[in-house]
């Protein structure tokens, strides 16, 4: 692994951080950009862990990657530090709001690894 994990890739570091979090068995987990700058396989692995944790605990995922948004989750969209929208993804997509604009904006589209 090298000193301080210097030999690990970004995805390996993030997987290790997730493993450490799981071992703590907390009631609340906060993942801030947990899938940023990693490959699709690592993203799928991390999202799988987060999905499992969400069945056991409260999980908050902060992300700019729409592929990390679970379809069975409540979504809170922030704009300028305020809540712009809140609800299930399918209901937020049904009206022309910030979440829908993010989904249709090519700059923010990602391919989901799930």
C-alpha positions, 0 to 999 in steps of 0.5 A: 500500500505504501506509506499513507496509502501512496501506492493506492489508486483513487478508487482503492482509497475511496473503497478503503474509506467506505470499508472503514466507515462500514466497520464503525456501524454508525446510525448516520453516514455522510458521503461527500462526493464518494464517487468522484474521480473514480472508474465505473467499476469502483463507482458501482462497488461504492454505490452498492455499499452505500445502498446496503448501508441505507437499509441499516442506517440513515445515509446522506450522499452529497454529490454532483454525479447524478449516477450516484443518486439512488432512485428510491431515495429522497433528493434535496437539491441545493442552489446558492446554499438554499433548498431549491427542491426536495422529493423523489427523483421521479416526481422531481423529473416530472416538473421543470425544476433544478433537478430536471434541468440537471438531468437534461443538461449535457454538462451534468449527464453521466452514465450510471455504472449500475 
